[in-house]
Amino acid sequence: MRRIRYEHSGGPEKLFLEEVPVPEPEAGELLVRAEAIGVTLPVVRKVRESARPIPLGGELAGEVVRVGDGVSGYAPGDRVTGLCFGHGYAEYALLHTAMASPVPARATAKDAVALVRSGVVALGALEAARPGKGESVLVTAAASGVGHLALQLARLRGASRVVAAVSDLAKEEFVRSLGADAVVTYGQQDWGEPVGIVLDAVGGGLLTPAVRALAPGGRLVAYSSGGGTIEAHDLLAGGKSAIGFQVAVVARTQPRRYAGWIEELWRLFGEGALRPAVHAEFALADAARAHAAIEARANQGKVVLVP
């Protein structure tokens, strides 16, 4: 089978296509023929920052072709999606059943990759903020794979006002089509009327203006892999809070809650209330171009590899 190999050399141009044997599923694993693979900023950052080659894992959707020992609830022919921690940029990949979930017949593999993992992050981050009825919400990286779903979910969960923060106003039409009432860019000095909640997927230097955008008593939920520092005084001055959210912790410690989020996402999708968007599709051999699109922050929705 074909698989993308990564060699540390400072950039996405060091992603190579190679031929390797199809892996065998071990106990509790599914061998999945990949139909769509989600490209995420954390994986792109790992390629840039890792001192040694790493497996390119991530979101995956496709058809089960073999199951490992002890697997129940899945069989060859089933359509699934989930998070692959091994080599996910490949024609065939392994999913552990704990990280897998069924794909409804009404959905495509690209729908699943754009909706499930990103949607769980968006929904989990929103719930971590403990939103009150009618509160206002600001979403950074609002046109991203997670952000464009967070915008919609904030509205569906009853936000009175939804603000989209983006890197470039070229994304304004896209985020407004998803329900944003206002659009700001990171370089603006004033992000307008303070909000009750900020969902931040950027981190770094954006944390300070994100905290500044909060109303007294507001909550910042940080779920970025971009790091950054918040000054205690910036929180104390307005009785504000900063909350860290990582979906893997919930998946590991609260599996029923995690499964409930996935059920809610598919329900909203089936009702037409939640619309996952795919910005661009790339062939497996063009993984470097897909990474470049993410790094340029040019995407409006999900970037997907299609083997």
LOPA-796694 format. One record per residue (C-alpha): residue number from 1; x, y, z; residue in one letter. Coordinates in pm, 1 decimal, m for minus. Layout:
BEGIN
rec i->NUM | east->X | north->Y | up->Z | aa->A $
...
END
This chain:
BEGIN
rec i->1 | east->0.0 | north->0.0 | up->0.0 | aa->M $
rec i->2 | east->99.2 | north->366.5 | up->m29.2 | aa->R $
rec i->3 | east->184.4 | north->569.7 | up->279.4 | aa->R $
rec i->4 | east->334.1 | north->911.3 | up->346.7 | aa->I $
rec i->5 | east->674.6 | north->898.4 | up->516.5 | aa->R $
rec i->6 | east->808.0 | north->1194.5 | up->706.3 | aa->Y $
rec i->7 | east->1174.2 | north->1283.2 | up->744.8 | aa->E $
rec i->8 | east->1271.1 | north->1570.1 | up->974.5 | aa->H $
rec i->9 | east->1430.2 | north->1835.6 | up->762.3 | aa->S $
rec i->10 | east->1243.6 | north->2150.4 | up->849.7 | aa->G $
rec i->11 | east->934.9 | north->2152.5 | up->634.5 | aa->G $
rec i->12 | east->635.8 | north->1986.1 | up->467.7 | aa->P $
rec i->13 | east->840.2 | north->1936.9 | up->151.2 | aa->E $
rec i->14 | east->996.0 | north->1641.2 | up->336.9 | aa->K $
rec i->15 | east->683.2 | north->1427.3 | up->309.5 | aa->L $
rec i->16 | east->744.5 | north->1132.7 | up->79.5 | aa->F $
rec i->17 | east->519.4 | north->866.5 | up->m67.4 | aa->L $
rec i->18 | east->643.2 | north->511.4 | up->m2.9 | aa->E $
rec i->19 | east->525.4 | north->153.6 | up->m55.5 | aa->E $
rec i->20 | east->486.5 | north->m55.5 | up->262.6 | aa->V $
rec i->21 | east->299.3 | north->m375.9 | up->357.4 | aa->P $
rec i->22 | east->m61.7 | north->m346.2 | up->468.9 | aa->V $
rec i->23 | east->m58.2 | north->m360.1 | up->852.4 | aa->P $
rec i->24 | east->m228.7 | north->m636.1 | up->1049.8 | aa->E $
rec i->25 | east->m478.7 | north->m537.7 | up->1320.1 | aa->P $
rec i->26 | east->m384.2 | north->m640.5 | up->1673.0 | aa->E $
rec i->27 | east->m624.2 | north->m707.1 | up->1959.6 | aa->A $
rec i->28 | east->m889.6 | north->m438.2 | up->1977.9 | aa->G $
rec i->29 | east->m795.0 | north->m281.8 | up->1644.5 | aa->E $
rec i->30 | east->m967.7 | north->m230.4 | up->1310.9 | aa->L $
rec i->31 | east->m790.7 | north->m227.5 | up->976.6 | aa->L $
rec i->32 | east->m959.1 | north->49.5 | up->777.2 | aa->V $
rec i->33 | east->m934.4 | north->124.5 | up->406.7 | aa->R $
rec i->34 | east->m906.2 | north->502.1 | up->417.8 | aa->A $
rec i->35 | east->m1150.6 | north->706.7 | up->211.5 | aa->E $
rec i->36 | east->m1076.8 | north->1043.7 | up->371.9 | aa->A $
rec i->37 | east->m803.4 | north->1169.4 | up->606.7 | aa->I $
rec i->38 | east->m829.5 | north->1495.7 | up->797.9 | aa->G $
rec i->39 | east->m525.9 | north->1725.2 | up->805.2 | aa->V $
rec i->40 | east->m489.7 | north->1911.6 | up->1135.1 | aa->T $
rec i->41 | east->m272.7 | north->2196.2 | up->1260.0 | aa->L $
rec i->42 | east->m128.7 | north->1989.9 | up->1552.0 | aa->P $
rec i->43 | east->7.8 | north->1729.9 | up->1308.1 | aa->V $
rec i->44 | east->146.2 | north->2000.4 | up->1081.2 | aa->V $
rec i->45 | east->318.4 | north->2156.9 | up->1382.5 | aa->R $
rec i->46 | east->466.8 | north->1821.7 | up->1481.5 | aa->K $
rec i->47 | east->627.4 | north->1794.3 | up->1139.8 | aa->V $
rec i->48 | east->779.9 | north->2137.2 | up->1187.7 | aa->R $
rec i->49 | east->888.6 | north->2093.2 | up->1548.5 | aa->E $
rec i->50 | east->973.9 | north->1726.2 | up->1601.6 | aa->S $
rec i->51 | east->1344.3 | north->1645.0 | up->1623.4 | aa->A $
rec i->52 | east->1290.4 | north->1300.9 | up->1472.3 | aa->R $
rec i->53 | east->1051.3 | north->1131.6 | up->1226.8 | aa->P $
rec i->54 | east->703.3 | north->1065.4 | up->1364.6 | aa->I $
rec i->55 | east->400.1 | north->874.3 | up->1237.1 | aa->P $
rec i->56 | east->152.0 | north->1110.5 | up->1075.2 | aa->L $
rec i->57 | east->m167.9 | north->1023.5 | up->1258.0 | aa->G $
rec i->58 | east->m499.6 | north->1199.5 | up->1277.3 | aa->G $
rec i->59 | east->m858.0 | north->1176.0 | up->1167.6 | aa->E $
rec i->60 | east->m963.4 | north->894.2 | up->942.3 | aa->L $
rec i->61 | east->m1282.2 | north->763.3 | up->781.8 | aa->A $
rec i->62 | east->m1333.5 | north->457.6 | up->567.5 | aa->G $
rec i->63 | east->m1436.7 | north->93.1 | up->549.0 | aa->E $
rec i->64 | east->m1336.1 | north->m181.2 | up->791.1 | aa->V $
rec i->65 | east->m1159.1 | north->m462.9 | up->604.6 | aa->V $
rec i->66 | east->m1032.2 | north->m673.5 | up->897.1 | aa->R $
rec i->67 | east->m1074.7 | north->m680.5 | up->1274.6 | aa->V $
rec i->68 | east->m832.5 | north->m785.4 | up->1546.0 | aa->G $
rec i->69 | east->m886.0 | north->m1035.5 | up->1825.2 | aa->D $
rec i->70 | east->m1149.0 | north->m948.2 | up->2080.3 | aa->G $
rec i->71 | east->m1326.5 | north->m691.7 | up->1865.7 | aa->V $
rec i->72 | east->m1702.6 | north->m679.0 | up->1902.5 | aa->S $
rec i->73 | east->m1950.2 | north->m436.3 | up->1751.5 | aa->G $
rec i->74 | east->m1757.4 | north->m396.3 | up->1425.6 | aa->Y $
rec i->75 | east->m1718.6 | north->m620.4 | up->1121.7 | aa->A $
rec i->76 | east->m1569.0 | north->m602.0 | up->772.3 | aa->P $
rec i->77 | east->m1778.8 | north->m375.2 | up->554.5 | aa->G $
rec i->78 | east->m1870.2 | north->m132.9 | up->833.8 | aa->D $
rec i->79 | east->m1801.0 | north->235.7 | up->774.1 | aa->R $
rec i->80 | east->m1619.7 | north->405.1 | up->1061.3 | aa->V $
rec i->81 | east->m1437.7 | north->720.0 | up->1159.8 | aa->T $
rec i->82 | east->m1192.8 | north->788.0 | up->1439.5 | aa->G $
rec i->83 | east->m854.8 | north->909.3 | up->1551.1 | aa->L $
rec i->84 | east->m548.4 | north->715.0 | up->1439.3 | aa->C $
rec i->85 | east->m241.3 | north->746.5 | up->1663.3 | aa->F $
rec i->86 | east->m13.2 | north->553.8 | up->1427.6 | aa->G $
rec i->87 | east->38.6 | north->597.4 | up->1053.4 | aa->H $
rec i->88 | east->m281.7 | north->763.6 | up->936.7 | aa->G $
rec i->89 | east->m162.5 | north->915.9 | up->609.4 | aa->Y $
rec i->90 | east->m201.6 | north->587.6 | up->424.9 | aa->A $
rec i->91 | east->m433.7 | north->382.5 | up->207.3 | aa->E $
rec i->92 | east->m490.3 | north->146.4 | up->502.5 | aa->Y $
rec i->93 | east->m461.5 | north->241.0 | up->869.3 | aa->A $
rec i->94 | east->m530.9 | north->98.2 | up->1213.2 | aa->L $
rec i->95 | east->m797.9 | north->235.0 | up->1445.9 | aa->L $
rec i->96 | east->m844.4 | north->118.4 | up->1802.5 | aa->H $
rec i->97 | east->m1209.7 | north->49.5 | up->1872.6 | aa->T $
rec i->98 | east->m1201.1 | north->289.7 | up->2168.8 | aa->A $
rec i->99 | east->m1137.8 | north->575.0 | up->1923.9 | aa->M $
rec i->100 | east->m1374.8 | north->454.6 | up->1649.4 | aa->A $
rec i->101 | east->m1741.8 | north->527.5 | up->1584.1 | aa->S $
rec i->102 | east->m1986.3 | north->430.9 | up->1307.7 | aa->P $
rec i->103 | east->m2057.4 | north->655.8 | up->1010.1 | aa->V $
rec i->104 | east->m2430.5 | north->679.4 | up->926.2 | aa->P $
rec i->105 | east->m2539.4 | north->566.5 | up->582.6 | aa->A $
rec i->106 | east->m2652.2 | north->921.6 | up->496.1 | aa->R $
rec i->107 | east->m2299.1 | north->1062.4 | up->536.6 | aa->A $
rec i->108 | east->m1987.2 | north->1043.3 | up->323.6 | aa->T $
rec i->109 | east->m1638.0 | north->972.9 | up->454.7 | aa->A $
rec i->110 | east->m1552.2 | north->1338.7 | up->394.4 | aa->K $
rec i->111 | east->m1855.0 | north->1443.4 | up->599.8 | aa->D $
rec i->112 | east->m1733.1 | north->1219.3 | up->881.6 | aa->A $
rec i->113 | east->m1376.5 | north->1351.2 | up->878.6 | aa->V $
rec i->114 | east->m1497.0 | north->1711.8 | up->869.2 | aa->A $
rec i->115 | east->m1759.8 | north->1662.1 | up->1140.1 | aa->L $
rec i->116 | east->m1668.8 | north->1417.3 | up->1411.7 | aa->V $
rec i->117 | east->m1328.5 | north->1493.0 | up->1560.1 | aa->R $
rec i->118 | east->m1339.7 | north->1866.4 | up->1491.9 | aa->S $
rec i->119 | east->m1699.5 | north->1878.8 | up->1608.3 | aa->G $
rec i->120 | east->m1621.0 | north->1699.4 | up->1932.2 | aa->V $
rec i->121 | east->m1344.1 | north->1951.2 | up->2004.7 | aa->V $
rec i->122 | east->m1577.3 | north->2242.0 | up->1927.0 | aa->A $
rec i->123 | east->m1866.9 | north->2103.9 | up->2130.0 | aa->L $
rec i->124 | east->m1643.9 | north->2001.7 | up->2420.7 | aa->G $
rec i->125 | east->m1475.0 | north->2342.4 | up->2433.6 | aa->A $
rec i->126 | east->m1813.3 | north->2513.4 | up->2433.3 | aa->L $
rec i->127 | east->m1939.8 | north->2293.2 | up->2716.8 | aa->E $
rec i->128 | east->m1620.2 | north->2352.9 | up->2914.7 | aa->A $
rec i->129 | east->m1715.5 | north->2723.6 | up->2920.9 | aa->A $
rec i->130 | east->m2044.6 | north->2636.1 | up->3094.7 | aa->R $
rec i->131 | east->m2242.4 | north->2874.4 | up->2872.5 | aa->P $
rec i->132 | east->m2542.8 | north->3051.0 | up->3017.6 | aa->G $
rec i->133 | east->m2853.2 | north->3113.9 | up->2811.9 | aa->K $
rec i->134 | east->m2808.8 | north->3409.8 | up->2580.8 | aa->G $
rec i->135 | east->m2437.9 | north->3464.8 | up->2643.0 | aa->E $
rec i->136 | east->m2217.0 | north->3604.6 | up->2367.4 | aa->S $
rec i->137 | east->m1932.9 | north->3393.4 | up->2223.2 | aa->V $
rec i->138 | east->m1617.1 | north->3482.2 | up->2030.4 | aa->L $
rec i->139 | east->m1439.9 | north->3207.5 | up->1832.9 | aa->V $
rec i->140 | east->m1079.8 | north->3246.2 | up->1716.6 | aa->T $
rec i->141 | east->m959.8 | north->3060.4 | up->1405.8 | aa->A $
rec i->142 | east->m1327.3 | north->3079.4 | up->1317.4 | aa->A $
rec i->143 | east->m1283.4 | north->2954.1 | up->960.8 | aa->A $
rec i->144 | east->m1078.6 | north->2649.3 | up->1062.4 | aa->S $
rec i->145 | east->m1189.1 | north->2287.6 | up->1075.2 | aa->G $
rec i->146 | east->m1289.3 | north->2324.9 | up->1441.2 | aa->V $
rec i->147 | east->m1377.8 | north->2693.9 | up->1439.1 | aa->G $
rec i->148 | east->m1639.1 | north->2681.8 | up->1163.9 | aa->H $
rec i->149 | east->m1826.2 | north->2416.2 | up->1362.5 | aa->L $
rec i->150 | east->m1783.9 | north->2605.7 | up->1691.4 | aa->A $
rec i->151 | east->m1953.1 | north->2908.8 | up->1534.4 | aa->L $
rec i->152 | east->m2255.2 | north->2701.3 | up->1439.4 | aa->Q $
rec i->153 | east->m2270.8 | north->2512.9 | up->1768.8 | aa->L $
rec i->154 | east->m2255.2 | north->2835.3 | up->1971.2 | aa->A $
rec i->155 | east->m2557.2 | north->2959.7 | up->1780.4 | aa->R $
rec i->156 | east->m2739.5 | north->2627.4 | up->1815.0 | aa->L $
rec i->157 | east->m2670.2 | north->2627.5 | up->2189.3 | aa->R $
rec i->158 | east->m2842.7 | north->2964.4 | up->2225.5 | aa->G $
rec i->159 | east->m2568.2 | north->3227.9 | up->2204.4 | aa->A $
rec i->160 | east->m2714.5 | north->3577.2 | up->2172.8 | aa->S $
rec i->161 | east->m2423.3 | north->3701.6 | up->1965.1 | aa->R $
rec i->162 | east->m2144.4 | north->3513.6 | up->1787.4 | aa->V $
rec i->163 | east->m1821.7 | north->3687.5 | up->1687.2 | aa->V $
rec i->164 | east->m1573.7 | north->3532.3 | up->1443.9 | aa->A $
rec i->165 | east->m1205.0 | north->3621.2 | up->1481.8 | aa->A $
rec i->166 | east->m1004.4 | north->3542.0 | up->1167.9 | aa->V $
rec i->167 | east->m660.7 | north->3607.0 | up->1024.3 | aa->S $
rec i->168 | east->m791.7 | north->3772.7 | up->709.5 | aa->D $
rec i->169 | east->m1116.8 | north->3946.7 | up->612.9 | aa->L $
rec i->170 | east->m1119.1 | north->3734.3 | up->297.2 | aa->A $
rec i->171 | east->m1288.5 | north->3476.6 | up->522.3 | aa->K $
rec i->172 | east->m1569.1 | north->3712.4 | up->628.4 | aa->E $
rec i->173 | east->m1830.1 | north->3589.7 | up->383.1 | aa->E $
rec i->174 | east->m1766.9 | north->3228.4 | up->482.1 | aa->F $
rec i->175 | east->m1799.5 | north->3280.7 | up->858.0 | aa->V $
rec i->176 | east->m2102.0 | north->3506.7 | up->821.9 | aa->R $
rec i->177 | east->m2271.7 | north->3234.4 | up->615.5 | aa->S $
rec i->178 | east->m2232.4 | north->3008.5 | up->920.4 | aa->L $
rec i->179 | east->m2400.2 | north->3251.0 | up->1159.2 | aa->G $
rec i->180 | east->m2134.9 | north->3500.6 | up->1271.8 | aa->A $
rec i->181 | east->m2290.8 | north->3833.8 | up->1370.2 | aa->D $
rec i->182 | east->m1959.1 | north->4018.9 | up->1361.4 | aa->A $
rec i->183 | east->m1612.0 | north->3953.9 | up->1221.5 | aa->V $
rec i->184 | east->m1280.8 | north->4085.2 | up->1358.4 | aa->V $
rec i->185 | east->m921.2 | north->4026.4 | up->1259.4 | aa->T $
rec i->186 | east->m634.5 | north->3945.4 | up->1492.5 | aa->Y $
rec i->187 | east->m457.7 | north->4272.0 | up->1415.1 | aa->G $
rec i->188 | east->m745.8 | north->4493.1 | up->1526.2 | aa->Q $
rec i->189 | east->m687.4 | north->4684.9 | up->1848.5 | aa->Q $
rec i->190 | east->m1051.9 | north->4666.0 | up->1948.0 | aa->D $
rec i->191 | east->m1259.1 | north->4351.6 | up->1911.0 | aa->W $
rec i->192 | east->m1581.9 | north->4533.3 | up->1986.6 | aa->G $
rec i->193 | east->m1831.8 | north->4472.1 | up->2262.6 | aa->E $
rec i->194 | east->m1691.8 | north->4235.1 | up->2531.3 | aa->P $
rec i->195 | east->m1816.8 | north->3875.6 | up->2524.8 | aa->V $
rec i->196 | east->m1896.5 | north->3620.6 | up->2790.2 | aa->G $
rec i->197 | east->m1697.1 | north->3338.4 | up->2632.3 | aa->I $
rec i->198 | east->m1390.5 | north->3311.7 | up->2408.8 | aa->V $
rec i->199 | east->m1311.2 | north->2977.9 | up->2245.2 | aa->L $
rec i->200 | east->m944.7 | north->3000.8 | up->2147.4 | aa->D $
rec i->201 | east->m776.7 | north->2770.7 | up->1897.9 | aa->A $
rec i->202 | east->m474.6 | north->2991.3 | up->1827.2 | aa->V $
rec i->203 | east->m287.3 | north->3056.0 | up->2151.5 | aa->G $
rec i->204 | east->50.4 | north->3227.9 | up->2156.0 | aa->G $
rec i->205 | east->34.9 | north->3605.4 | up->2136.0 | aa->G $
rec i->206 | east->m339.6 | north->3597.5 | up->2074.2 | aa->L $
rec i->207 | east->m413.9 | north->3498.8 | up->2434.6 | aa->L $
rec i->208 | east->m373.0 | north->3853.9 | up->2566.2 | aa->T $
rec i->209 | east->m627.5 | north->4016.6 | up->2330.3 | aa->P $
rec i->210 | east->m855.4 | north->3713.2 | up->2378.5 | aa->A $
rec i->211 | east->m862.7 | north->3771.3 | up->2755.5 | aa->V $
rec i->212 | east->m907.4 | north->4143.7 | up->2695.4 | aa->R $
rec i->213 | east->m1216.0 | north->4066.4 | up->2483.8 | aa->A $
rec i->214 | east->m1390.0 | north->3904.3 | up->2782.4 | aa->L $
rec i->215 | east->m1653.8 | north->4085.4 | up->2985.2 | aa->A $
rec i->216 | east->m1616.1 | north->4078.1 | up->3366.2 | aa->P $
rec i->217 | east->m1671.0 | north->3720.9 | up->3480.7 | aa->G $
rec i->218 | east->m1607.5 | north->3587.7 | up->3130.4 | aa->G $
rec i->219 | east->m1436.1 | north->3257.2 | up->3048.7 | aa->R $
rec i->220 | east->m1160.8 | north->3179.4 | up->2802.6 | aa->L $
rec i->221 | east->m1139.2 | north->2816.2 | up->2689.3 | aa->V $
rec i->222 | east->m797.4 | north->2737.6 | up->2540.9 | aa->A $
rec i->223 | east->m771.0 | north->2427.2 | up->2323.7 | aa->Y $
rec i->224 | east->m480.4 | north->2528.1 | up->2103.0 | aa->S $
rec i->225 | east->m151.6 | north->2346.1 | up->2054.9 | aa->S $
rec i->226 | east->12.6 | north->2684.6 | up->2003.3 | aa->G $
rec i->227 | east->115.0 | north->2749.6 | up->2364.6 | aa->G $
rec i->228 | east->128.0 | north->3098.3 | up->2509.0 | aa->G $
rec i->229 | east->105.8 | north->3273.0 | up->2846.6 | aa->T $
rec i->230 | east->m173.6 | north->3453.2 | up->3029.8 | aa->I $
rec i->231 | east->m87.5 | north->3715.6 | up->3291.5 | aa->E $
rec i->232 | east->m264.2 | north->3653.9 | up->3622.5 | aa->A $
rec i->233 | east->m346.0 | north->4025.1 | up->3652.1 | aa->H $
rec i->234 | east->m541.9 | north->4012.5 | up->3325.9 | aa->D $
rec i->235 | east->m770.1 | north->3753.0 | up->3484.2 | aa->L $
rec i->236 | east->m790.0 | north->3905.4 | up->3830.7 | aa->L $
rec i->237 | east->m881.2 | north->4253.3 | up->3710.6 | aa->A $
rec i->238 | east->m1217.0 | north->4141.5 | up->3575.3 | aa->G $
rec i->239 | east->m1278.5 | north->3821.1 | up->3766.8 | aa->G $
rec i->240 | east->m1217.1 | north->3630.0 | up->3446.8 | aa->K $
rec i->241 | east->m1129.1 | north->3260.1 | up->3409.3 | aa->S $
rec i->242 | east->m905.4 | north->3056.5 | up->3179.9 | aa->A $
rec i->243 | east->m994.5 | north->2691.6 | up->3118.3 | aa->I $
rec i->244 | east->m782.6 | north->2435.2 | up->2937.8 | aa->G $
rec i->245 | east->m963.2 | north->2176.8 | up->2726.7 | aa->F $
rec i->246 | east->m825.7 | north->1860.0 | up->2567.1 | aa->Q $
rec i->247 | east->m1069.5 | north->1619.8 | up->2408.2 | aa->V $
rec i->248 | east->m840.3 | north->1317.7 | up->2460.1 | aa->A $
rec i->249 | east->m883.0 | north->1353.9 | up->2836.6 | aa->V $
rec i->250 | east->m1260.8 | north->1331.6 | up->2803.9 | aa->V $
rec i->251 | east->m1241.3 | north->1038.9 | up->2561.2 | aa->A $
rec i->252 | east->m1020.2 | north->851.7 | up->2806.8 | aa->R $
rec i->253 | east->m1193.6 | north->936.8 | up->3135.7 | aa->T $
rec i->254 | east->m1557.5 | north->999.9 | up->3031.9 | aa->Q $
rec i->255 | east->m1627.6 | north->771.2 | up->2735.4 | aa->P $
rec i->256 | east->m2005.9 | north->798.9 | up->2768.2 | aa->R $
rec i->257 | east->m1990.5 | north->1176.5 | up->2753.8 | aa->R $
rec i->258 | east->m1758.4 | north->1156.5 | up->2453.7 | aa->Y $
rec i->259 | east->m1997.1 | north->916.7 | up->2276.6 | aa->A $
rec i->260 | east->m2288.2 | north->1147.0 | up->2360.8 | aa->G $
rec i->261 | east->m2115.6 | north->1437.7 | up->2188.3 | aa->W $
rec i->262 | east->m2072.2 | north->1228.4 | up->1873.9 | aa->I $
rec i->263 | east->m2440.5 | north->1130.7 | up->1882.0 | aa->E $
rec i->264 | east->m2541.0 | north->1494.8 | up->1913.2 | aa->E $
rec i->265 | east->m2320.1 | north->1595.3 | up->1620.7 | aa->L $
rec i->266 | east->m2470.5 | north->1332.6 | up->1392.8 | aa->W $
rec i->267 | east->m2821.7 | north->1428.0 | up->1505.0 | aa->R $
rec i->268 | east->m2761.8 | north->1793.9 | up->1420.1 | aa->L $
rec i->269 | east->m2603.6 | north->1692.3 | up->1088.3 | aa->F $
rec i->270 | east->m2901.7 | north->1472.6 | up->1004.2 | aa->G $
rec i->271 | east->m3138.8 | north->1760.4 | up->1080.0 | aa->E $
rec i->272 | east->m2939.5 | north->1989.7 | up->852.8 | aa->G $
rec i->273 | east->m2862.3 | north->2221.3 | up->1144.5 | aa->A $
rec i->274 | east->m2484.9 | north->2162.3 | up->1141.8 | aa->L $
rec i->275 | east->m2294.4 | north->2191.4 | up->815.4 | aa->R $
rec i->276 | east->m1934.9 | north->2064.8 | up->804.4 | aa->P $
rec i->277 | east->m1739.5 | north->2229.6 | up->525.5 | aa->A $
rec i->278 | east->m1449.7 | north->2081.7 | up->328.0 | aa->V $
rec i->279 | east->m1218.5 | north->2355.0 | up->201.0 | aa->H $
rec i->280 | east->m1001.2 | north->2142.0 | up->m24.8 | aa->A $
rec i->281 | east->m924.5 | north->1782.5 | up->m116.3 | aa->E $
rec i->282 | east->m572.4 | north->1662.0 | up->m192.5 | aa->F $
rec i->283 | east->m442.6 | north->1331.0 | up->m321.4 | aa->A $
rec i->284 | east->m228.1 | north->1134.8 | up->m78.0 | aa->L $
rec i->285 | east->81.4 | north->1216.6 | up->m281.4 | aa->A $
rec i->286 | east->2.7 | north->1587.8 | up->m234.7 | aa->D $
rec i->287 | east->16.5 | north->1578.2 | up->146.4 | aa->A $
rec i->288 | east->284.9 | north->1849.2 | up->144.8 | aa->A $
rec i->289 | east->47.3 | north->2084.9 | up->m36.4 | aa->R $
rec i->290 | east->m224.7 | north->2006.7 | up->216.9 | aa->A $
rec i->291 | east->13.7 | north->2092.8 | up->501.0 | aa->H $
rec i->292 | east->108.3 | north->2415.4 | up->325.4 | aa->A $
rec i->293 | east->m258.9 | north->2514.9 | up->302.4 | aa->A $
rec i->294 | east->m297.4 | north->2467.8 | up->678.4 | aa->I $
rec i->295 | east->22.9 | north->2657.0 | up->757.5 | aa->E $
rec i->296 | east->m87.1 | north->2948.1 | up->540.3 | aa->A $
rec i->297 | east->m413.5 | north->2958.1 | up->739.9 | aa->R $
rec i->298 | east->m591.3 | north->2989.6 | up->407.5 | aa->A $
rec i->299 | east->m849.3 | north->2719.5 | up->470.2 | aa->N $
rec i->300 | east->m1219.4 | north->2783.0 | up->513.1 | aa->Q $
rec i->301 | east->m1332.7 | north->2454.2 | up->660.6 | aa->G $
rec i->302 | east->m1155.6 | north->2118.8 | up->664.5 | aa->K $
rec i->303 | east->m853.0 | north->2016.9 | up->456.2 | aa->V $
rec i->304 | east->m880.3 | north->1650.9 | up->352.3 | aa->V $
rec i->305 | east->m655.7 | north->1391.1 | up->192.8 | aa->L $
rec i->306 | east->m834.6 | north->1143.8 | up->m35.1 | aa->V $
rec i->307 | east->m623.7 | north->833.8 | up->m109.3 | aa->P $
END
